[in-house]
Amino acid sequence: MAGGIYTQIGSSLAGSAVLGAIAGEAATVYAAGVDTLTIPDARLTRIINEILSPLRREAGYAPA
């Protein structure tokens, strides 16, 4: 986008919605042509444990 679309408070919402819709359609077309990625279960388990580890701590800083 170019030009002054941010002339009023909240006026950028329409531009953001339109660009988001266009990006979503383009992502759909792209994703339809991409092969599915296979991730081994052991690796997924490691990733999930790493992401959730702050929630499982019993001491230290709270996660939120």
N, CA, C, O and CB atoms as a CASP TS submission, in Angstrom:
PFRMAT TS
TARGET T0000
AUTHOR 0000-0000-0000
METHOD Language model
MODEL 1
PARENT N/A
ATOM      1  N   MET     1       0.845  -1.172   0.000  1.00  0.00           N
ATOM      2  CA  MET     1       0.000   0.000   0.000  1.00  0.00           C
ATOM      3  C   MET     1       0.886   1.228   0.000  1.00  0.00           C
ATOM      4  O   MET     1       1.952   1.248   0.615  1.00  0.00           O
ATOM      5  CB  MET     1      -0.959   0.002   1.210  1.00  0.00           C
ATOM      6  N   ALA     2       0.439   2.226  -0.683  1.00  0.00           N
ATOM      7  CA  ALA     2       1.179   3.477  -0.719  1.00  0.00           C
ATOM      8  C   ALA     2       0.191   4.621  -0.586  1.00  0.00           C
ATOM      9  O   ALA     2      -0.979   4.495  -0.949  1.00  0.00           O
ATOM     10  CB  ALA     2       2.011   3.606  -2.026  1.00  0.00           C
ATOM     11  N   GLY     3       0.666   5.716  -0.071  1.00  0.00           N
ATOM     12  CA  GLY     3      -0.196   6.878   0.052  1.00  0.00           C
ATOM     13  C   GLY     3      -0.734   7.025   1.457  1.00  0.00           C
ATOM     14  O   GLY     3      -0.462   6.209   2.338  1.00  0.00           O
ATOM     15  N   GLY     4      -1.499   8.078   1.647  1.00  0.00           N
ATOM     16  CA  GLY     4      -1.999   8.411   2.975  1.00  0.00           C
ATOM     17  C   GLY     4      -3.324   7.754   3.292  1.00  0.00           C
ATOM     18  O   GLY     4      -4.368   8.399   3.189  1.00  0.00           O
ATOM     19  N   ILE     5      -3.312   6.492   3.672  1.00  0.00           N
ATOM     20  CA  ILE     5      -4.570   5.850   4.052  1.00  0.00           C
ATOM     21  C   ILE     5      -4.843   6.017   5.546  1.00  0.00           C
ATOM     22  O   ILE     5      -5.929   5.674   6.014  1.00  0.00           O
ATOM     23  CB  ILE     5      -4.541   4.359   3.685  1.00  0.00           C
ATOM     24  N   TYR     6      -3.890   6.531   6.287  1.00  0.00           N
ATOM     25  CA  TYR     6      -4.037   6.663   7.734  1.00  0.00           C
ATOM     26  C   TYR     6      -4.431   8.088   8.095  1.00  0.00           C
ATOM     27  O   TYR     6      -3.807   8.699   8.962  1.00  0.00           O
ATOM     28  CB  TYR     6      -2.734   6.268   8.453  1.00  0.00           C
ATOM     29  N   THR     7      -5.451   8.622   7.446  1.00  0.00           N
ATOM     30  CA  THR     7      -5.819  10.019   7.676  1.00  0.00           C
ATOM     31  C   THR     7      -6.720  10.200   8.885  1.00  0.00           C
ATOM     32  O   THR     7      -6.802  11.301   9.431  1.00  0.00           O
ATOM     33  CB  THR     7      -6.499  10.576   6.458  1.00  0.00           C
ATOM     34  N   GLN     8      -7.401   9.140   9.314  1.00  0.00           N
ATOM     35  CA  GLN     8      -8.281   9.235  10.473  1.00  0.00           C
ATOM     36  C   GLN     8      -8.029   8.041  11.388  1.00  0.00           C
ATOM     37  O   GLN     8      -7.529   7.001  10.960  1.00  0.00           O
ATOM     38  CB  GLN     8      -9.774   9.294  10.038  1.00  0.00           C
ATOM     39  N   ILE     9      -8.380   8.214  12.634  1.00  0.00           N
ATOM     40  CA  ILE     9      -8.216   7.115  13.575  1.00  0.00           C
ATOM     41  C   ILE     9      -9.145   5.974  13.168  1.00  0.00           C
ATOM     42  O   ILE     9     -10.346   6.175  12.992  1.00  0.00           O
ATOM     43  CB  ILE     9      -8.508   7.578  15.033  1.00  0.00           C
ATOM     44  N   GLY    10      -8.586   4.790  13.023  1.00  0.00           N
ATOM     45  CA  GLY    10      -9.371   3.625  12.660  1.00  0.00           C
ATOM     46  C   GLY    10      -9.534   3.407  11.172  1.00  0.00           C
ATOM     47  O   GLY    10     -10.050   2.371  10.754  1.00  0.00           O
ATOM     48  N   SER    11      -9.103   4.365  10.361  1.00  0.00           N
ATOM     49  CA  SER    11      -9.310   4.222   8.919  1.00  0.00           C
ATOM     50  C   SER    11      -8.376   3.193   8.295  1.00  0.00           C
ATOM     51  O   SER    11      -8.605   2.767   7.163  1.00  0.00           O
ATOM     52  CB  SER    11      -9.119   5.557   8.235  1.00  0.00           C
ATOM     53  N   SER    12      -7.346   2.792   8.997  1.00  0.00           N
ATOM     54  CA  SER    12      -6.425   1.793   8.447  1.00  0.00           C
ATOM     55  C   SER    12      -7.002   0.385   8.552  1.00  0.00           C
ATOM     56  O   SER    12      -6.463  -0.544   7.951  1.00  0.00           O
ATOM     57  CB  SER    12      -5.078   1.857   9.169  1.00  0.00           C
ATOM     58  N   LEU    13      -8.075   0.213   9.295  1.00  0.00           N
ATOM     59  CA  LEU    13      -8.669  -1.104   9.488  1.00  0.00           C
ATOM     60  C   LEU    13      -9.140  -1.715   8.173  1.00  0.00           C
ATOM     61  O   LEU    13      -8.934  -2.906   7.941  1.00  0.00           O
ATOM     62  CB  LEU    13      -9.830  -1.014  10.458  1.00  0.00           C
ATOM     63  N   ALA    14      -9.761  -0.927   7.318  1.00  0.00           N
ATOM     64  CA  ALA    14     -10.248  -1.449   6.039  1.00  0.00           C
ATOM     65  C   ALA    14      -9.086  -1.923   5.178  1.00  0.00           C
ATOM     66  O   ALA    14      -9.155  -2.995   4.577  1.00  0.00           O
ATOM     67  CB  ALA    14     -11.063  -0.379   5.290  1.00  0.00           C
ATOM     68  N   GLY    15      -8.025  -1.138   5.113  1.00  0.00           N
ATOM     69  CA  GLY    15      -6.851  -1.531   4.336  1.00  0.00           C
ATOM     70  C   GLY    15      -6.211  -2.793   4.876  1.00  0.00           C
ATOM     71  O   GLY    15      -5.779  -3.651   4.107  1.00  0.00           O
ATOM     72  N   SER    16      -6.148  -2.913   6.189  1.00  0.00           N
ATOM     73  CA  SER    16      -5.567  -4.108   6.803  1.00  0.00           C
ATOM     74  C   SER    16      -6.417  -5.337   6.521  1.00  0.00           C
ATOM     75  O   SER    16      -5.885  -6.417   6.261  1.00  0.00           O
ATOM     76  CB  SER    16      -5.414  -3.914   8.314  1.00  0.00           C
ATOM     77  N   ALA    17      -7.731  -5.181   6.569  1.00  0.00           N
ATOM     78  CA  ALA    17      -8.623  -6.309   6.313  1.00  0.00           C
ATOM     79  C   ALA    17      -8.503  -6.781   4.870  1.00  0.00           C
ATOM     80  O   ALA    17      -8.471  -7.982   4.606  1.00  0.00           O
ATOM     81  CB  ALA    17     -10.073  -5.926   6.622  1.00  0.00           C
ATOM     82  N   VAL    18      -8.437  -5.835   3.941  1.00  0.00           N
ATOM     83  CA  VAL    18      -8.321  -6.201   2.526  1.00  0.00           C
ATOM     84  C   VAL    18      -6.996  -6.903   2.271  1.00  0.00           C
ATOM     85  O   VAL    18      -6.964  -7.945   1.616  1.00  0.00           O
ATOM     86  CB  VAL    18      -8.447  -4.953   1.625  1.00  0.00           C
ATOM     87  N   LEU    19      -5.905  -6.348   2.779  1.00  0.00           N
ATOM     88  CA  LEU    19      -4.602  -6.972   2.563  1.00  0.00           C
ATOM     89  C   LEU    19      -4.528  -8.333   3.243  1.00  0.00           C
ATOM     90  O   LEU    19      -3.901  -9.251   2.714  1.00  0.00           O
ATOM     91  CB  LEU    19      -3.482  -6.064   3.079  1.00  0.00           C
ATOM     92  N   GLY    20      -5.152  -8.479   4.398  1.00  0.00           N
ATOM     93  CA  GLY    20      -5.184  -9.777   5.065  1.00  0.00           C
ATOM     94  C   GLY    20      -5.940 -10.810   4.253  1.00  0.00           C
ATOM     95  O   GLY    20      -5.530 -11.969   4.186  1.00  0.00           O
ATOM     96  N   ALA    21      -7.043 -10.402   3.635  1.00  0.00           N
ATOM     97  CA  ALA    21      -7.821 -11.319   2.799  1.00  0.00           C
ATOM     98  C   ALA    21      -7.028 -11.734   1.571  1.00  0.00           C
ATOM     99  O   ALA    21      -7.034 -12.906   1.194  1.00  0.00           O
ATOM    100  CB  ALA    21      -9.146 -10.673   2.376  1.00  0.00           C
ATOM    101  N   ILE    22      -6.348 -10.787   0.948  1.00  0.00           N
ATOM    102  CA  ILE    22      -5.524 -11.095  -0.230  1.00  0.00           C
ATOM    103  C   ILE    22      -4.389 -12.035   0.153  1.00  0.00           C
ATOM    104  O   ILE    22      -4.107 -12.996  -0.562  1.00  0.00           O
ATOM    105  CB  ILE    22      -4.955  -9.799  -0.859  1.00  0.00           C
ATOM    106  N   ALA    23      -3.739 -11.760   1.280  1.00  0.00           N
ATOM    107  CA  ALA    23      -2.641 -12.618   1.736  1.00  0.00           C
ATOM    108  C   ALA    23      -3.147 -14.019   2.056  1.00  0.00           C
ATOM    109  O   ALA    23      -2.463 -15.002   1.769  1.00  0.00           O
ATOM    110  CB  ALA    23      -1.955 -12.008   2.970  1.00  0.00           C
ATOM    111  N   GLY    24      -4.330 -14.125   2.646  1.00  0.00           N
ATOM    112  CA  GLY    24      -4.900 -15.429   2.965  1.00  0.00           C
ATOM    113  C   GLY    24      -5.189 -16.250   1.722  1.00  0.00           C
ATOM    114  O   GLY    24      -4.934 -17.454   1.693  1.00  0.00           O
ATOM    115  N   GLU    25      -5.719 -15.604   0.698  1.00  0.00           N
ATOM    116  CA  GLU    25      -5.989 -16.311  -0.561  1.00  0.00           C
ATOM    117  C   GLU    25      -4.690 -16.772  -1.211  1.00  0.00           C
ATOM    118  O   GLU    25      -4.610 -17.891  -1.717  1.00  0.00           O
ATOM    119  CB  GLU    25      -6.773 -15.409  -1.532  1.00  0.00           C
ATOM    120  N   ALA    26      -3.673 -15.912  -1.197  1.00  0.00           N
ATOM    121  CA  ALA    26      -2.375 -16.284  -1.780  1.00  0.00           C
ATOM    122  C   ALA    26      -1.742 -17.430  -0.993  1.00  0.00           C
ATOM    123  O   ALA    26      -1.132 -18.321  -1.585  1.00  0.00           O
ATOM    124  CB  ALA    26      -1.421 -15.065  -1.806  1.00  0.00           C
ATOM    125  N   ALA    27      -1.878 -17.419   0.313  1.00  0.00           N
ATOM    126  CA  ALA    27      -1.322 -18.493   1.142  1.00  0.00           C
ATOM    127  C   ALA    27      -2.022 -19.818   0.859  1.00  0.00           C
ATOM    128  O   ALA    27      -1.391 -20.875   0.881  1.00  0.00           O
ATOM    129  CB  ALA    27      -1.444 -18.141   2.633  1.00  0.00           C
ATOM    130  N   THR    28      -3.325 -19.760   0.594  1.00  0.00           N
ATOM    131  CA  THR    28      -4.078 -20.973   0.267  1.00  0.00           C
ATOM    132  C   THR    28      -3.574 -21.599  -1.020  1.00  0.00           C
ATOM    133  O   THR    28      -3.375 -22.811  -1.094  1.00  0.00           O
ATOM    134  CB  THR    28      -5.568 -20.663   0.148  1.00  0.00           C
ATOM    135  N   VAL    29      -3.370 -20.768  -2.035  1.00  0.00           N
ATOM    136  CA  VAL    29      -2.871 -21.262  -3.326  1.00  0.00           C
ATOM    137  C   VAL    29      -1.475 -21.850  -3.154  1.00  0.00           C
ATOM    138  O   VAL    29      -1.183 -22.920  -3.688  1.00  0.00           O
ATOM    139  CB  VAL    29      -2.850 -20.124  -4.383  1.00  0.00           C
ATOM    140  N   TYR    30      -0.614 -21.160  -2.414  1.00  0.00           N
ATOM    141  CA  TYR    30       0.751 -21.643  -2.194  1.00  0.00           C
ATOM    142  C   TYR    30       0.744 -22.970  -1.438  1.00  0.00           C
ATOM    143  O   TYR    30       1.435 -23.913  -1.822  1.00  0.00           O
ATOM    144  CB  TYR    30       1.573 -20.597  -1.420  1.00  0.00           C
ATOM    145  N   ALA    31      -0.036 -23.037  -0.366  1.00  0.00           N
ATOM    146  CA  ALA    31      -0.050 -24.238   0.475  1.00  0.00           C
ATOM    147  C   ALA    31      -0.573 -25.454  -0.280  1.00  0.00           C
ATOM    148  O   ALA    31      -0.177 -26.583   0.008  1.00  0.00           O
ATOM    149  CB  ALA    31      -0.901 -23.999   1.717  1.00  0.00           C
ATOM    150  N   ALA    32      -1.454 -25.230  -1.237  1.00  0.00           N
ATOM    151  CA  ALA    32      -1.999 -26.350  -2.009  1.00  0.00           C
ATOM    152  C   ALA    32      -0.928 -27.032  -2.855  1.00  0.00           C
ATOM    153  O   ALA    32      -1.065 -28.204  -3.204  1.00  0.00           O
ATOM    154  CB  ALA    32      -3.134 -25.867  -2.904  1.00  0.00           C
ATOM    155  N   GLY    33       0.137 -26.303  -3.187  1.00  0.00           N
ATOM    156  CA  GLY    33       1.187 -26.868  -4.027  1.00  0.00           C
ATOM    157  C   GLY    33       2.418 -27.341  -3.282  1.00  0.00           C
ATOM    158  O   GLY    33       3.392 -27.752  -3.912  1.00  0.00           O
ATOM    159  N   VAL    34       2.402 -27.294  -1.960  1.00  0.00           N
ATOM    160  CA  VAL    34       3.564 -27.672  -1.159  1.00  0.00           C
ATOM    161  C   VAL    34       3.373 -29.089  -0.617  1.00  0.00           C
ATOM    162  O   VAL    34       2.288 -29.441  -0.153  1.00  0.00           O
ATOM    163  CB  VAL    34       3.786 -26.665   0.003  1.00  0.00           C
ATOM    164  N   ASP    35       4.415 -29.884  -0.676  1.00  0.00           N
ATOM    165  CA  ASP    35       4.354 -31.236  -0.120  1.00  0.00           C
ATOM    166  C   ASP    35       4.255 -31.185   1.405  1.00  0.00           C
ATOM    167  O   ASP    35       4.786 -30.277   2.044  1.00  0.00           O
ATOM    168  CB  ASP    35       5.592 -32.053  -0.548  1.00  0.00           C
ATOM    169  N   THR    36       3.575 -32.161   1.969  1.00  0.00           N
ATOM    170  CA  THR    36       3.427 -32.250   3.416  1.00  0.00           C
ATOM    171  C   THR    36       4.755 -32.650   4.055  1.00  0.00           C
ATOM    172  O   THR    36       5.435 -33.561   3.584  1.00  0.00           O
ATOM    173  CB  THR    36       2.321 -33.258   3.790  1.00  0.00           C
ATOM    174  N   LEU    37       5.106 -31.966   5.115  1.00  0.00           N
ATOM    175  CA  LEU    37       6.342 -32.238   5.836  1.00  0.00           C
ATOM    176  C   LEU    37       6.084 -33.309   6.891  1.00  0.00           C
ATOM    177  O   LEU    37       5.089 -33.254   7.615  1.00  0.00           O
ATOM    178  CB  LEU    37       6.901 -30.944   6.488  1.00  0.00           C
ATOM    179  N   THR    38       6.980 -34.273   6.970  1.00  0.00           N
ATOM    180  CA  THR    38       6.871 -35.320   7.983  1.00  0.00           C
ATOM    181  C   THR    38       7.897 -35.064   9.080  1.00  0.00           C
ATOM    182  O   THR    38       9.094 -34.959   8.816  1.00  0.00           O
ATOM    183  CB  THR    38       7.075 -36.729   7.357  1.00  0.00           C
ATOM    184  N   ILE    39       7.410 -34.966  10.312  1.00  0.00           N
ATOM    185  CA  ILE    39       8.288 -34.738  11.460  1.00  0.00           C
ATOM    186  C   ILE    39       8.190 -35.967  12.358  1.00  0.00           C
ATOM    187  O   ILE    39       7.090 -36.366  12.740  1.00  0.00           O
ATOM    188  CB  ILE    39       7.900 -33.419  12.242  1.00  0.00           C
ATOM    189  N   PRO    40       9.330 -36.574  12.700  1.00  0.00           N
ATOM    190  CA  PRO    40       9.306 -37.762  13.563  1.00  0.00           C
ATOM    191  C   PRO    40       8.655 -37.467  14.918  1.00  0.00           C
ATOM    192  O   PRO    40       8.797 -36.373  15.465  1.00  0.00           O
ATOM    193  CB  PRO    40      10.732 -38.288  13.777  1.00  0.00           C
ATOM    194  N   ASP    41       7.943 -38.458  15.445  1.00  0.00           N
ATOM    195  CA  ASP    41       7.244 -38.291  16.723  1.00  0.00           C
ATOM    196  C   ASP    41       8.183 -37.890  17.858  1.00  0.00           C
ATOM    197  O   ASP    41       7.815 -37.079  18.707  1.00  0.00           O
ATOM    198  CB  ASP    41       6.527 -39.576  17.090  1.00  0.00           C
ATOM    199  N   ALA    42       9.387 -38.448  17.879  1.00  0.00           N
ATOM    200  CA  ALA    42      10.342 -38.121  18.948  1.00  0.00           C
ATOM    201  C   ALA    42      10.703 -36.638  18.915  1.00  0.00           C
ATOM    202  O   ALA    42      10.832 -36.002  19.961  1.00  0.00           O
ATOM    203  CB  ALA    42      11.618 -38.980  18.816  1.00  0.00           C
ATOM    204  N   ARG    43      10.865 -36.099  17.726  1.00  0.00           N
ATOM    205  CA  ARG    43      11.207 -34.678  17.609  1.00  0.00           C
ATOM    206  C   ARG    43      10.025 -33.811  18.032  1.00  0.00           C
ATOM    207  O   ARG    43      10.211 -32.804  18.715  1.00  0.00           O
ATOM    208  CB  ARG    43      11.631 -34.335  16.161  1.00  0.00           C
ATOM    209  N   LEU    44       8.814 -34.190  17.635  1.00  0.00           N
ATOM    210  CA  LEU    44       7.629 -33.443  18.058  1.00  0.00           C
ATOM    211  C   LEU    44       7.495 -33.441  19.573  1.00  0.00           C
ATOM    212  O   LEU    44       7.168 -32.414  20.168  1.00  0.00           O
ATOM    213  CB  LEU    44       6.369 -34.034  17.421  1.00  0.00           C
ATOM    214  N   THR    45       7.743 -34.569  20.192  1.00  0.00           N
ATOM    215  CA  THR    45       7.665 -34.660  21.650  1.00  0.00           C
ATOM    216  C   THR    45       8.678 -33.731  22.304  1.00  0.00           C
ATOM    217  O   THR    45       8.353 -33.047  23.275  1.00  0.00           O
ATOM    218  CB  THR    45       7.898 -36.104  22.113  1.00  0.00           C
ATOM    219  N   ARG    46       9.913 -33.701  21.778  1.00  0.00           N
ATOM    220  CA  ARG    46      10.939 -32.798  22.316  1.00  0.00           C
ATOM    221  C   ARG    46      10.510 -31.341  22.186  1.00  0.00           C
ATOM    222  O   ARG    46      10.663 -30.562  23.127  1.00  0.00           O
ATOM    223  CB  ARG    46      12.279 -33.015  21.595  1.00  0.00           C
ATOM    224  N   ILE    47       9.976 -30.971  21.031  1.00  0.00           N
ATOM    225  CA  ILE    47       9.556 -29.588  20.800  1.00  0.00           C
ATOM    226  C   ILE    47       8.416 -29.212  21.737  1.00  0.00           C
ATOM    227  O   ILE    47       8.434 -28.141  22.344  1.00  0.00           O
ATOM    228  CB  ILE    47       9.128 -29.388  19.335  1.00  0.00           C
ATOM    229  N   ILE    48       7.433 -30.085  21.853  1.00  0.00           N
ATOM    230  CA  ILE    48       6.291 -29.818  22.734  1.00  0.00           C
ATOM    231  C   ILE    48       6.749 -29.676  24.183  1.00  0.00           C
ATOM    232  O   ILE    48       6.301 -28.770  24.886  1.00  0.00           O
ATOM    233  CB  ILE    48       5.242 -30.942  22.618  1.00  0.00           C
ATOM    234  N   ASN    49       7.633 -30.555  24.633  1.00  0.00           N
ATOM    235  CA  ASN    49       8.146 -30.470  26.006  1.00  0.00           C
ATOM    236  C   ASN    49       8.910 -29.179  26.236  1.00  0.00           C
ATOM    237  O   ASN    49       8.802 -28.580  27.306  1.00  0.00           O
ATOM    238  CB  ASN    49       9.047 -31.663  26.312  1.00  0.00           C
ATOM    239  N   GLU    50       9.678 -28.740  25.250  1.00  0.00           N
ATOM    240  CA  GLU    50      10.434 -27.493  25.389  1.00  0.00           C
ATOM    241  C   GLU    50       9.492 -26.296  25.475  1.00  0.00           C
ATOM    242  O   GLU    50       9.704 -25.393  26.284  1.00  0.00           O
ATOM    243  CB  GLU    50      11.407 -27.317  24.210  1.00  0.00           C
ATOM    244  N   ILE    51       8.461 -26.288  24.649  1.00  0.00           N
ATOM    245  CA  ILE    51       7.514 -25.173  24.650  1.00  0.00           C
ATOM    246  C   ILE    51       6.736 -25.109  25.962  1.00  0.00           C
ATOM    247  O   ILE    51       6.515 -24.027  26.505  1.00  0.00           O
ATOM    248  CB  ILE    51       6.545 -25.296  23.470  1.00  0.00           C
ATOM    249  N   LEU    52       6.325 -26.255  26.464  1.00  0.00           N
ATOM    250  CA  LEU    52       5.489 -26.294  27.661  1.00  0.00           C
ATOM    251  C   LEU    52       6.271 -26.325  28.968  1.00  0.00           C
ATOM    252  O   LEU    52       5.668 -26.260  30.039  1.00  0.00           O
ATOM    253  CB  LEU    52       4.600 -27.481  27.601  1.00  0.00           C
ATOM    254  N   SER    53       7.591 -26.422  28.910  1.00  0.00           N
ATOM    255  CA  SER    53       8.383 -26.541  30.133  1.00  0.00           C
ATOM    256  C   SER    53       8.167 -25.398  31.126  1.00  0.00           C
ATOM    257  O   SER    53       8.156 -25.665  32.327  1.00  0.00           O
ATOM    258  CB  SER    53       9.834 -26.614  29.779  1.00  0.00           C
ATOM    259  N   PRO    54       7.994 -24.143  30.705  1.00  0.00           N
ATOM    260  CA  PRO    54       7.745 -23.098  31.708  1.00  0.00           C
ATOM    261  C   PRO    54       6.460 -23.324  32.501  1.00  0.00           C
ATOM    262  O   PRO    54       6.378 -22.933  33.666  1.00  0.00           O
ATOM    263  CB  PRO    54       7.683 -21.745  31.033  1.00  0.00           C
ATOM    264  N   LEU    55       5.469 -23.941  31.892  1.00  0.00           N
ATOM    265  CA  LEU    55       4.205 -24.184  32.591  1.00  0.00           C
ATOM    266  C   LEU    55       4.311 -25.317  33.598  1.00  0.00           C
ATOM    267  O   LEU    55       3.473 -25.437  34.492  1.00  0.00           O
ATOM    268  CB  LEU    55       3.111 -24.495  31.593  1.00  0.00           C
ATOM    269  N   ARG    56       5.328 -26.140  33.460  1.00  0.00           N
ATOM    270  CA  ARG    56       5.498 -27.301  34.340  1.00  0.00           C
ATOM    271  C   ARG    56       6.458 -27.039  35.495  1.00  0.00           C
ATOM    272  O   ARG    56       6.653 -27.909  36.345  1.00  0.00           O
ATOM    273  CB  ARG    56       5.991 -28.480  33.539  1.00  0.00           C
ATOM    274  N   ARG    57       7.050 -25.869  35.536  1.00  0.00           N
ATOM    275  CA  ARG    57       8.002 -25.556  36.607  1.00  0.00           C
ATOM    276  C   ARG    57       7.275 -25.379  37.930  1.00  0.00           C
ATOM    277  O   ARG    57       6.178 -24.824  37.992  1.00  0.00           O
ATOM    278  CB  ARG    57       8.805 -24.287  36.269  1.00  0.00           C
ATOM    279  N   GLU    58       7.915 -25.865  38.983  1.00  0.00           N
ATOM    280  CA  GLU    58       7.337 -25.713  40.314  1.00  0.00           C
ATOM    281  C   GLU    58       8.009 -24.592  41.093  1.00  0.00           C
ATOM    282  O   GLU    58       7.518 -24.192  42.148  1.00  0.00           O
ATOM    283  CB  GLU    58       7.446 -27.017  41.086  1.00  0.00           C
ATOM    284  N   ALA    59       9.131 -24.080  40.585  1.00  0.00           N
ATOM    285  CA  ALA    59       9.835 -22.995  41.263  1.00  0.00           C
ATOM    286  C   ALA    59      10.330 -22.008  40.211  1.00  0.00           C
ATOM    287  O   ALA    59      10.387 -22.321  39.021  1.00  0.00           O
ATOM    288  CB  ALA    59      11.022 -23.540  42.124  1.00  0.00           C
ATOM    289  N   GLY    60      10.682 -20.823  40.667  1.00  0.00           N
ATOM    290  CA  GLY    60      11.188 -19.814  39.747  1.00  0.00           C
ATOM    291  C   GLY    60      10.087 -18.841  39.349  1.00  0.00           C
ATOM    292  O   GLY    60       9.045 -18.754  39.999  1.00  0.00           O
ATOM    293  N   TYR    61      10.339 -18.124  38.283  1.00  0.00           N
ATOM    294  CA  TYR    61       9.384 -17.125  37.820  1.00  0.00           C
ATOM    295  C   TYR    61       8.141 -17.790  37.240  1.00  0.00           C
ATOM    296  O   TYR    61       8.222 -18.854  36.627  1.00  0.00           O
ATOM    297  CB  TYR    61      10.029 -16.212  36.776  1.00  0.00           C
ATOM    298  N   ALA    62       7.004 -17.158  37.439  1.00  0.00           N
ATOM    299  CA  ALA    62       5.756 -17.647  36.859  1.00  0.00           C
ATOM    300  C   ALA    62       5.791 -17.413  35.346  1.00  0.00           C
ATOM    301  O   ALA    62       6.367 -16.425  34.892  1.00  0.00           O
ATOM    302  CB  ALA    62       4.517 -16.939  37.508  1.00  0.00           C
ATOM    303  N   PRO    63       5.189 -18.301  34.567  1.00  0.00           N
ATOM    304  CA  PRO    63       5.241 -18.154  33.118  1.00  0.00           C
ATOM    305  C   PRO    63       4.459 -16.963  32.585  1.00  0.00           C
ATOM    306  O   PRO    63       4.725 -16.514  31.470  1.00  0.00           O
ATOM    307  CB  PRO    63       4.734 -19.391  32.480  1.00  0.00           C
ATOM    308  N   ALA    64       3.510 -16.442  33.339  1.00  0.00           N
ATOM    309  CA  ALA    64       2.721 -15.319  32.827  1.00  0.00           C
ATOM    310  C   ALA    64       2.864 -14.101  33.705  1.00  0.00           C
ATOM    311  O   ALA    64       2.266 -13.062  33.422  1.00  0.00           O
ATOM    312  CB  ALA    64       1.258 -15.702  32.715  1.00  0.00           C
TER
END
